Amino acid sequence: MLSVQGDLGEELFKGWTDEQKRDEIGRLVAGFRAGLPIGIVCNMAEKIAGGETSARRYLLSFMSLEERRDAAATESGGVKELVSRILGV
């Protein structure tokens, strides 16, 4: 359950293995391909992976450069900055 501070499960994710994290981030990417906004994918990937650098590593393994660029182009403002930074574009 989410705490009042907006915890998105960070405590739970800390106990996950790299394989569990990879599987869950893979599901997020599949969700993106089915219509889930990339901003949500990046935010959740960061929480699951435990940081921006780790999230980027996982997302780069699932998404081509072209797909990452196209995804970043769909966003604007602060979300675009976050998405571009995490996706490395």
Buried (B, 14 or more C-beta within 10 A) or exposed (E): EEEEEEEBBEEEBEEBEEEEBBEBBBBBBEBBEEEBBBBEBBBBBBBBBBEBEBBBBBBBEBBEEEBBBEBBEEBEEEBBEBBBBBBBB
